[in-house]
Amino acid sequence: MTTRIYFTSSTKKYFLYGNTIIYFYNTFFYPFIENTIIIRYNNCMDKIINQVLKENTIGIWKLDGNQLYGNDCFLDLIGVPKEMDAQACLKFHLSHVHPEDQEQFGEYVRKLSEERTEIVYRFLHPEKGVMMIRCSGKKMEDGTIAGIHQDISDIVRLEKDKILETYLAETNEKLRNQNVAQNDYYKEILDELPCGVFAYTVKEHKIVHLNKRALDMFHIDSLEKVQCKMRSIFEKFEYPDSTTNERLIALRKYDNSVDFEVIINPKETYEVHALAKSKVFMNPDHERIIITCFLDVSNMVMLKKALEQAKEGSAAKSAFLFNMSHDLRTPLNAIIGFSELMKSHWDDQEVSRNYLNKINESSQYLLSLINNILEMSKIESGKEELKEKPWDIYTSCDDLLQFFEPDIRRKNQTLNYAVNIKHNMILTDSLKIREIYMNLMSNAIKYTDAGGTISFSLEEIEREEGVSDYKGIIQDTGIGISKDWLLTLN
């Protein structure tokens, strides 16, 4: 008598034991039995078959109603003790089917009563964890269902590893074949970026890449010209922050990144202001590479400077108008004061004529101030040009004091006047000098109480032949200027 056990696979092996031929396979096992599951030819044959099944992690089971029987290998594969009763064994097996495979396993059980059926599912072994199980069975003549239960976890794992290994090998080969093309492709992409990219090796200072924008920013025609002279690139850099150079040097020792500002080609017509970031990377050859990206912000810097200039111009304009408003009040007050004095001395023609002349001088001075205000170009630039002409400083100072006579008389103040000069005629901008003295005198009168004293002195200090300094001092017994405001005086 010959007993046959079949295991379907692409590679079939067999051995002959006596007159018994046993077929088995070393990969996916699918047994099916012609007459019965197994025929015990003798005790020795039974041991051989069990050994073959155990070595291939195959257990044999039989389902009879709600009772599940199995050989020792099957019981070990599902993780139950040999003394467990058949009914409890079935419950244990069903409860340890992976939750995600429960529905599929239920369909498999229903089909077993109709036809030979096979399933691969996950089983939750109490000790081994998740196992991949191949289970097949068939309804027997006596109404029971019998089949095999095989652990194929290692086979599935090996198959997955083999598939992954094949995939990785194919991918690596594909990447190797595309490496050169990809390098050119990435360089083309870098050349289209709006920011400059500069990469070089840390150890040998070899330039890896300079994209097109970086070449333009560095004012370099081609990479070949600077490949052996990389120092010439760094010589074109100027760092507004004094700590930048130290941080960049430290970057060569540590894998880090540095953000900084840089001026490329400073003081040249092609000067570039940029925001930059340097970072260390490791290339496929395990070389440390520093890659720096430069973002050109020259237009932003120009706009910022223009904004600052506009603010300065606006501030100068405000200061100018503020000062002018004060200057305008002085001649207006003089005109009003002399007009009132004329009313008091209307019958005295000589005195009235003198007051009328003062009113005329104040009017002329007021007109010159108004003309000055209308010259807005002076305000926008923040500067005023001096118009130097010959001027009699002695006579003008005397006129100045007479100009403030009505205000001094009104407040019953005392004026001390001392002039010590050798040369009356000087070359200067008389309007500016008059503005200075009139502002100082006006403030002295305004902030000195009634009955107070104001002193005016003018002294010539000769430096060399034809050149002298004139020192004018206006003092009063008023409240004075605080120390904080003194710092603002030029």
C-alpha positions as CSV (number, residue, x, y, z in Angstrom):
1,M,0.0,0.0,0.0
2,T,1.3,3.5,-0.9
3,T,0.3,6.6,1.2
4,R,0.7,10.0,-0.5
5,I,0.7,13.4,1.1
6,Y,0.7,16.2,-1.5
7,F,2.0,19.8,-0.9
8,T,1.5,22.0,-4.0
9,S,4.3,24.5,-4.9
10,S,6.5,25.5,-7.7
11,T,9.4,23.4,-6.3
12,K,8.4,19.8,-5.3
13,K,10.7,17.5,-3.3
14,Y,10.0,14.0,-2.1
15,F,11.6,11.0,-0.3
16,L,10.8,7.3,-0.2
17,Y,10.4,5.5,3.1
18,G,9.8,1.9,2.5
19,N,6.9,1.7,0.1
20,T,5.6,5.2,1.2
21,I,6.3,8.2,-1.0
22,I,6.1,11.6,0.8
23,Y,5.9,14.8,-1.3
24,F,6.7,18.2,0.4
25,Y,7.6,21.7,-0.6
26,N,9.9,24.3,1.1
27,T,7.7,27.4,0.4
28,F,4.0,27.7,0.3
29,F,2.3,24.5,1.4
30,Y,-1.0,23.4,0.2
31,P,-1.8,19.8,1.1
32,F,-4.8,17.9,-0.1
33,I,-5.7,14.3,0.7
34,E,-7.1,11.8,-1.8
35,N,-8.9,9.3,0.5
36,T,-8.3,10.3,4.0
37,I,-6.1,12.9,5.9
38,I,-3.5,10.4,6.9
39,I,-3.2,6.6,7.0
40,R,-1.1,5.3,9.7
41,Y,0.9,2.6,8.0
42,N,2.7,1.7,11.2
43,N,4.0,3.4,14.3
44,C,7.3,4.2,12.6
45,M,5.5,5.8,9.6
46,D,3.4,7.9,12.0
47,K,6.4,9.3,13.7
48,I,8.1,10.2,10.3
49,I,5.0,12.0,9.1
50,N,4.6,14.0,12.3
51,Q,8.2,14.9,12.2
52,V,7.9,16.2,8.6
53,L,4.8,18.2,9.6
54,K,6.4,19.6,12.7
55,E,9.5,20.7,10.8
56,N,7.3,22.6,8.4
57,T,5.1,24.0,11.2
58,I,2.0,22.3,9.9
59,G,-0.7,21.2,12.3
60,I,-3.6,18.9,11.5
61,W,-7.1,19.6,12.8
62,K,-10.6,18.3,12.7
63,L,-13.8,20.2,13.3
64,D,-16.8,18.1,14.6
65,G,-19.7,20.4,15.4
66,N,-18.6,22.8,18.0
67,Q,-15.5,20.8,19.0
68,L,-12.1,21.3,17.5
69,Y,-9.5,18.5,17.6
70,G,-5.9,18.8,16.6
71,N,-2.5,17.1,16.8
72,D,0.2,18.3,19.1
73,C,1.7,20.6,16.4
74,F,-1.7,22.2,15.9
75,L,-2.3,22.8,19.6
76,D,1.2,24.3,19.9
77,L,0.6,26.6,16.9
78,I,-2.5,28.1,18.4
79,G,-1.0,28.2,21.9
80,V,-3.3,26.0,23.9
81,P,-2.4,23.2,26.4
82,K,-2.9,19.6,25.3
83,E,-5.3,18.9,28.1
84,M,-7.8,21.7,26.9
85,D,-11.1,20.2,25.8
86,A,-12.2,20.4,22.2
87,Q,-15.1,22.8,22.7
88,A,-12.9,25.3,24.7
89,C,-10.2,24.9,22.0
90,L,-12.6,26.0,19.3
91,K,-13.7,29.1,21.3
92,F,-10.0,30.0,22.0
93,H,-9.1,29.7,18.3
94,L,-12.0,31.8,17.1
95,S,-11.3,34.5,19.7
96,H,-7.7,34.9,18.7
97,V,-8.3,35.5,15.0
98,H,-7.1,39.1,14.3
99,P,-10.1,41.5,14.5
100,E,-9.5,42.9,11.0
101,D,-9.6,39.3,9.6
102,Q,-12.7,38.1,11.5
103,E,-15.1,38.7,8.7
104,Q,-12.9,37.0,6.1
105,F,-12.4,34.0,8.5
106,G,-16.1,33.7,9.1
107,E,-16.7,33.4,5.3
108,Y,-14.0,30.8,5.1
109,V,-15.7,28.6,7.8
110,R,-19.0,28.8,6.0
111,K,-17.5,27.6,2.7
112,L,-15.8,24.6,4.4
113,S,-19.0,22.7,4.5
114,E,-19.4,23.1,0.7
115,E,-16.0,22.8,-0.9
116,R,-12.2,22.6,-0.3
117,T,-11.3,26.1,0.9
118,E,-8.1,27.9,1.9
119,I,-7.4,31.2,3.7
120,V,-4.4,33.2,4.8
121,Y,-5.1,35.2,8.0
122,R,-3.5,36.7,11.0
123,F,-3.6,34.8,14.3
124,L,-2.9,36.4,17.7
125,H,-0.7,33.8,19.5
126,P,-0.6,34.3,23.3
127,E,3.2,34.1,23.4
128,K,4.5,34.6,19.8
129,G,2.3,37.5,19.0
130,V,0.9,38.0,15.5
131,M,1.4,35.0,13.2
132,M,0.6,34.6,9.5
133,I,-1.4,31.4,9.1
134,R,-2.3,29.4,6.0
135,C,-5.3,27.2,6.7
136,S,-7.0,24.8,4.3
137,G,-9.7,22.2,4.9
138,K,-12.3,19.9,3.3
139,K,-15.6,18.3,4.4
140,M,-15.0,14.5,5.0
141,E,-17.4,11.6,4.3
142,D,-18.4,11.3,7.9
143,G,-19.6,15.0,8.0
144,T,-16.6,16.4,9.9
145,I,-14.3,19.0,8.5
146,A,-10.5,18.4,8.5
147,G,-7.5,20.3,7.3
148,I,-4.1,21.7,8.0
149,H,-2.9,24.8,9.9
150,Q,0.5,26.1,8.9
151,D,2.6,29.0,10.3
152,I,3.9,30.9,7.2
153,S,5.1,34.0,9.1
154,D,8.8,33.4,8.2
155,I,7.9,32.6,4.6
156,V,5.8,35.8,4.3
157,R,8.6,37.8,5.9
158,L,11.2,36.3,3.6
159,E,9.0,36.9,0.6
160,K,8.5,40.6,1.7
161,D,12.3,41.0,2.3
162,K,13.0,39.4,-1.0
163,I,10.5,41.8,-2.8
164,L,12.0,44.7,-0.8
165,E,15.5,43.7,-1.6
166,T,14.7,43.4,-5.3
167,Y,12.9,46.8,-5.2
168,L,15.9,48.5,-3.5
169,A,18.3,46.9,-6.0
170,E,16.3,48.1,-8.9
171,T,15.8,51.5,-7.4
172,N,19.5,51.9,-6.7
173,E,20.4,50.9,-10.2
174,K,17.9,53.3,-11.5
175,L,19.2,56.1,-9.4
176,R,22.8,55.3,-10.4
177,N,21.7,55.5,-14.1
178,Q,20.0,58.8,-13.5
179,N,22.6,60.4,-11.2
180,V,24.4,62.5,-13.8
181,A,21.1,63.6,-15.4
182,Q,19.7,64.5,-12.0
183,N,22.7,66.6,-11.1
184,D,22.4,68.6,-14.3
185,Y,18.7,68.9,-13.7
186,Y,19.1,70.2,-10.2
187,K,21.8,72.7,-11.3
188,E,19.4,74.0,-13.9
189,I,16.7,74.4,-11.2
190,L,19.2,76.3,-9.0
191,D,20.1,78.5,-11.9
192,E,16.5,79.6,-12.2
193,L,16.2,80.5,-8.5
194,P,15.9,84.3,-7.7
195,C,18.5,83.9,-4.9
196,G,22.2,83.2,-5.1
197,V,23.5,79.8,-4.1
198,F,27.1,79.2,-3.2
199,A,28.4,75.8,-2.1
200,Y,31.9,74.6,-1.3
201,T,33.6,71.8,0.6
202,V,34.8,72.6,4.2
203,K,38.0,70.6,4.1
204,E,39.5,71.5,0.7
205,H,37.5,74.8,0.0
206,K,36.6,73.5,-3.4
207,I,33.6,75.2,-5.0
208,V,30.8,72.7,-5.6
209,H,28.4,75.1,-7.3
210,L,27.7,78.8,-8.0
211,N,24.4,79.3,-9.6
212,K,23.7,81.9,-12.2
213,R,22.3,84.5,-9.7
214,A,25.3,84.1,-7.4
215,L,27.7,84.7,-10.3
216,D,25.7,87.9,-11.1
217,M,25.7,89.1,-7.5
218,F,29.5,88.4,-7.1
219,H,30.1,90.1,-10.5
220,I,31.9,87.0,-11.8
221,D,31.8,85.9,-15.5
222,S,32.3,82.1,-14.9
223,L,32.9,79.5,-12.2
224,E,36.2,78.4,-13.8
225,K,37.7,81.9,-13.1
226,V,37.4,81.6,-9.4
227,Q,37.6,77.8,-8.8
228,C,41.3,78.1,-7.7
229,K,40.8,81.5,-6.2
230,M,37.9,81.1,-3.8
231,R,39.5,83.7,-1.4
232,S,38.8,86.4,-4.0
233,I,35.0,85.8,-3.5
234,F,35.2,86.3,0.3
235,E,37.3,89.4,-0.2
236,K,34.3,91.0,-1.9
237,F,32.2,90.6,1.3
238,E,31.6,93.2,4.0
239,Y,29.6,92.3,7.1
240,P,27.7,95.1,8.9
241,D,27.6,93.0,12.1
242,S,31.2,92.6,13.4
243,T,30.4,89.1,14.9
244,T,29.4,87.6,11.6
245,N,33.0,86.6,10.6
246,E,33.5,84.7,13.9
247,R,30.2,82.9,13.6
248,L,31.0,81.8,10.0
249,I,34.4,80.5,11.1
250,A,32.8,78.5,13.9
251,L,30.4,77.1,11.4
252,R,33.2,75.1,9.8
253,K,33.7,73.2,13.0
254,Y,30.1,72.5,14.0
255,D,27.1,71.4,12.0
256,N,25.0,74.4,12.4
257,S,23.5,77.4,10.5
258,V,24.3,81.1,10.5
259,D,22.0,84.0,9.4
260,F,23.7,87.2,8.5
261,E,23.7,90.4,6.4
262,V,26.4,91.0,3.8
263,I,27.4,93.7,1.4
264,I,28.9,92.3,-1.8
265,N,31.3,94.4,-3.7
266,P,30.9,97.4,-1.3
267,K,31.3,100.9,-2.7
268,E,31.2,99.7,-6.3
269,T,28.5,100.6,-8.8
270,Y,27.4,97.0,-8.7
271,E,27.2,96.8,-4.9
272,V,24.7,94.3,-3.6
273,H,23.0,94.2,-0.1
274,A,21.9,90.7,0.8
275,L,20.4,88.7,3.5
276,A,22.2,85.3,3.7
277,K,22.1,82.0,5.5
278,S,24.9,79.4,5.6
279,K,24.3,75.8,6.7
280,V,26.5,72.7,6.8
281,F,25.4,69.6,4.8
282,M,26.9,66.1,4.2
283,N,27.1,65.0,0.6
284,P,26.8,61.4,-0.6
285,D,30.6,61.0,-0.4
286,H,30.4,62.0,3.3
287,E,32.1,65.4,2.7
288,R,31.0,68.4,4.8
289,I,29.7,71.1,2.5
290,I,28.7,74.7,3.4
291,I,25.8,76.0,1.3
292,T,25.0,79.7,1.5
293,C,21.9,81.3,0.0
294,F,21.9,85.0,-0.8
295,L,18.7,87.1,-1.1
296,D,19.3,90.4,-2.8
297,V,17.6,93.2,-0.8
298,S,19.4,96.1,-2.4
299,N,16.1,97.7,-3.5
300,M,14.7,97.4,0.0
301,V,17.9,99.1,1.4
302,M,17.5,101.9,-1.1
303,L,13.8,102.3,-0.2
304,K,14.7,102.4,3.5
305,K,17.4,105.1,2.9
306,A,14.9,107.1,0.9
307,L,12.3,106.7,3.7
308,E,14.9,107.9,6.3
309,Q,15.8,110.9,4.1
310,A,12.1,111.7,3.7
311,K,11.7,111.5,7.5
312,E,14.7,113.7,8.0
313,G,13.4,116.2,5.4
314,S,10.0,116.2,7.1
315,A,11.7,116.8,10.5
316,A,13.8,119.6,9.1
317,K,10.7,121.1,7.6
318,S,8.8,121.0,10.8
319,A,11.7,122.4,12.8
320,F,12.2,125.2,10.2
321,L,8.5,126.1,10.3
322,F,8.5,126.1,14.1
323,N,11.5,128.4,14.2
324,M,10.0,130.6,11.5
325,S,6.8,131.0,13.4
326,H,8.8,132.3,16.3
327,D,10.9,134.6,14.0
328,L,7.7,136.0,12.4
329,R,6.3,137.1,15.8
330,T,9.3,139.2,16.6
331,P,9.1,141.8,13.8
332,L,5.3,141.7,14.0
333,N,5.5,142.6,17.7
334,A,7.9,145.4,16.9
335,I,5.6,146.8,14.2
336,I,2.7,146.8,16.7
337,G,4.8,148.3,19.5
338,F,6.2,151.1,17.4
339,S,2.7,151.8,16.0
340,E,1.4,152.3,19.6
341,L,4.3,154.5,20.4
342,M,3.6,156.7,17.4
343,K,0.0,157.2,18.6
344,S,1.5,158.4,21.9
345,H,3.9,160.9,20.2
346,W,1.7,161.9,17.2
347,D,2.4,165.6,17.7
348,D,6.2,165.1,17.8
349,Q,7.2,164.7,14.2
350,E,10.8,163.8,15.0
351,V,9.9,161.0,17.3
352,S,7.2,159.8,15.1
353,R,9.5,159.8,12.1
354,N,12.0,157.7,14.1
355,Y,9.2,155.2,15.0
356,L,8.1,155.1,11.4
357,N,11.6,154.2,10.3
358,K,11.6,151.4,12.9
359,I,8.3,150.1,11.6
360,N,9.8,150.2,8.1
361,E,12.9,148.2,9.1
362,S,10.7,145.7,10.9
363,S,8.5,145.4,7.8
364,Q,11.6,144.8,5.6
365,Y,12.9,142.2,8.0
366,L,9.5,140.5,8.1
367,L,9.5,140.4,4.3
368,S,12.9,138.8,4.2
369,L,11.7,136.1,6.6
370,I,8.7,135.4,4.4
371,N,10.9,135.1,1.3
372,N,13.0,132.7,3.2
373,I,10.0,130.5,4.0
374,L,9.0,130.4,0.4
375,E,12.4,128.9,-0.6
376,M,11.3,125.4,0.2
377,S,14.3,123.8,-1.5
378,K,16.3,124.9,1.5
379,I,13.9,123.0,3.8
380,E,13.9,119.8,1.8
381,S,17.7,119.5,1.8
382,G,17.9,120.4,5.5
383,K,20.4,123.1,4.7
384,E,20.4,126.8,4.0
385,E,23.1,128.5,1.9
386,L,24.8,131.5,3.4
387,K,24.6,134.7,1.4
388,E,27.7,136.6,2.5
389,K,27.8,140.3,1.9
390,P,29.6,143.3,3.5
391,W,27.7,144.4,6.6
392,D,28.1,147.1,9.3
393,I,27.8,145.0,12.4
394,Y,28.0,148.0,14.8
395,T,25.1,150.0,13.2
396,S,23.0,146.8,12.9
397,C,23.5,145.9,16.6
398,D,22.5,149.5,17.5
399,D,19.4,149.2,15.3
400,L,18.6,145.8,16.9
401,L,18.5,147.2,20.4
402,Q,16.3,150.1,19.3
403,F,14.1,147.5,17.6
404,F,13.3,145.9,21.0
405,E,13.0,149.3,22.8
406,P,9.2,149.2,23.0
407,D,9.1,145.7,24.6
408,I,11.9,146.6,27.1
409,R,10.1,149.9,28.0
410,R,6.8,148.1,28.4
411,K,8.2,145.6,31.0
412,N,10.2,148.3,32.7
413,Q,13.4,146.3,32.1
414,T,17.0,147.6,32.1
415,L,19.3,147.1,29.1
416,N,23.1,147.1,29.5
417,Y,24.9,147.5,26.2
418,A,28.7,147.1,25.6
419,V,30.5,147.0,22.2
420,N,34.3,146.5,21.9
421,I,35.2,146.1,18.2
422,K,37.8,147.6,15.8
423,H,36.3,146.7,12.5
424,N,32.7,147.6,11.8
425,M,32.4,146.2,8.3
426,I,32.4,142.4,8.1
427,L,31.6,139.8,5.4
428,T,28.7,137.6,6.6
429,D,25.0,136.7,6.0
430,S,23.4,139.6,7.8
431,L,19.9,138.0,7.7
432,K,21.1,134.9,9.6
433,I,23.0,137.0,12.2
434,R,19.9,139.2,12.7
435,E,17.7,136.0,13.2
436,I,20.1,134.7,15.9
437,Y,20.3,138.0,17.8
438,M,16.6,138.7,17.5
439,N,15.6,135.2,18.7
440,L,17.9,135.5,21.7
441,M,16.8,139.0,22.6
442,S,13.1,138.2,22.1
443,N,13.5,135.2,24.5
444,A,15.5,137.2,27.0
445,I,12.8,139.9,27.2
446,K,10.0,137.3,27.2
447,Y,11.3,135.1,30.0
448,T,12.7,138.0,32.2
449,D,10.3,139.4,34.7
450,A,9.3,143.0,34.7
451,G,12.0,145.2,36.2
452,G,14.7,142.6,35.3
453,T,18.0,143.3,33.6
454,I,19.2,142.2,30.1
455,S,22.8,142.6,29.0
456,F,24.1,142.7,25.4
457,S,27.8,142.6,24.6
458,L,29.8,142.3,21.4
459,E,33.6,141.7,21.3
460,E,36.1,141.3,18.4
461,I,38.8,138.7,18.9
462,E,41.5,139.0,16.3
463,R,43.0,135.7,15.1
464,E,45.3,136.9,12.2
465,E,45.5,139.8,9.8
466,G,42.2,140.2,8.1
467,V,40.5,137.5,10.1
468,S,38.6,138.1,13.4
469,D,36.1,136.2,15.5
470,Y,33.1,138.2,16.9
471,K,31.7,137.1,20.3
472,G,28.2,138.2,21.1
473,I,26.7,137.5,24.6
474,I,23.1,138.1,25.7
475,Q,22.4,137.6,29.4
476,D,19.3,138.1,31.4
477,T,18.0,137.6,34.9
478,G,15.2,135.4,33.8
479,I,14.6,131.7,34.4
480,G,17.2,130.6,31.9
481,I,17.4,127.3,29.9
482,S,17.4,123.9,31.5
483,K,20.4,121.6,31.3
484,D,18.5,119.1,29.1
485,W,17.6,121.8,26.5
486,L,21.1,123.2,26.6
487,L,22.3,119.9,25.0
488,T,20.1,120.6,22.0
489,L,21.7,123.9,21.2
490,N,24.3,123.9,18.4
